[in-house]
């Protein structure tokens, strides 16, 4: 029963696929094939993030994480989290283990929330985007997204601490 509860989403997907396989065999097979293709395409990114997350877990001490991202860092730590979020690339769903590692090592909820909020900015892509949209547009976009990330981090921490 505990396994059913822990893996309820996965079980639901499998049961749905089996049901759809009987109802629409050809479309279900194509969807399954596409899913496997997507999984294989994302696998290298997933592995890199796992190694990076493992690196942080082993080489960065909780003391170091707490020093730059912990409760004592105040607003400065949240801003740092937002700035770090702009350097992270890859699909967000793959990065959740990394964010979990930060939290386990003592990072504030607000810092991790700011990282996720500012993730929409891709620092290496800024010059490329500016070549199409112009520097004024990109500057305003980056400033607003960073501000949103900071605000998101603060709100996440306030809401989750009140629950």
PEHU-V511681 format. One record per pair of residues at least 6 apart in sequence whose C-alpha atoms are under 7 Angstrom apart, sorted by the first residue. I is the first residue (numbers start at 1). GAP is how many residues later the second one is. D is the distance in Angstrom with one decimal. If there is no record, write none. Layout:
i=(I:I)
gap=(GAP:GAP)
d=(D:D)
This chain:
i=(17:20:21:45:46:49:49:53:53:53:57:62:62:65:65:65:66:66:67:68:69:69:69:69:70:70:70:71:77:78:78:78:78:79:81:81:81:81:82:82:82:82:82:82:84:85:85:85:85:86:86:86:86:86:86:87:87:88:89:99:109:109:109:110:110:110:110:111:112:113:113:113:114:114:114:114:115:117:117:117:118:118:118:121:130)
gap=(11:8:7:45:48:45:46:44:45:48:44:43:44:40:41:42:40:41:6:9:8:38:39:42:36:37:38:37:34:32:33:36:72:71:30:31:33:34:32:33:36:64:67:68:31:30:31:33:34:32:33:34:35:36:37:35:36:31:33:13:44:47:48:43:44:46:47:42:41:39:40:43:35:36:38:39:34:31:32:35:27:28:31:21:8)
d=(7.0:6.2:5.4:6.9:5.8:7.0:6.6:6.9:4.9:6.7:6.3:4.5:6.0:6.2:6.3:6.1:5.2:5.7:6.9:6.0:5.0:4.8:6.1:6.3:5.7:4.5:5.0:5.6:6.3:6.1:4.5:6.2:6.2:6.3:4.8:6.4:5.6:4.9:4.7:4.6:5.2:6.2:5.9:6.2:6.3:4.0:6.2:5.2:4.7:5.6:5.1:7.0:5.0:5.2:5.6:6.1:5.7:6.6:6.9:6.4:6.9:6.9:5.2:3.9:5.0:6.3:5.0:5.9:6.8:6.1:3.9:6.4:4.4:4.9:5.9:4.2:6.7:6.6:3.9:6.2:6.0:5.4:4.6:6.6:5.8)
